[in-house]
Amino acid sequence: MAVPARRTSKAKKNKRRTHYKLSAPTISFDEATGDYRRSHRVSLKGYYKGRKVVEGKE
């Protein structure tokens, strides 16, 4: 089994891991309810694409 000749430095390790990050959720304004909600999800009041789809919390 291969063994590394040298220890990986902190800088090299951190450069490799630069894409490990959290992205902010996409939030849009829902005109049907007047609230903000995440894209492609049902709002808390039960609306999706301007239509009532679920009995939500009022």
N, C-alpha and C positions, 0 to 999 in steps of 0.2 A: 504494500500500500504506500502511496506517495505521501511524503511529509514535506510541508513547506520549509524552505531554507531559512526564511526570516519571518519574524512576526509581522503581521499586517499593521501598519501605522494607523493612528487615529485619523489622520487626514485622508488616507486612502480608503479607510472603512467608511468615513462620513461622505466622501464623494460618491461611493457606490450606493449609498442609501439616500441620496437626495430626492428620489421619487417617492419615498415613504412619507406621505403627508396626508392630512385630512383636507378635504375640500368643503367649502361652504355649501350648504344645501341651496338649491335654486328655489326662490320664493317669488310668487307672483300674486298680483292683486286680483281677487275674485269679485267681479262686478255684480254677480247675482246676490251675494251675501254681504259685500262691503268689507270683507276681511281678507287678510293675507293667508295664503296657503301654499303648500309645496306643489310643484308641478306634477301633473299626471297622478294626482291623488284626490280622493274625495275630501271635501272640506268638513270641518267639525259639525256643520249644520246639515250635512247630507247632500250637498250639491256637487255635481260634476259636469263640466261644460255647460253651465247655466241651467241644468235640469235637476230636479229633485230625484235622487236615485235611492236614497236610504232614509229611514226615519232617524234623524240625528238628534243631538242635544240642542234644544232651543233656549 
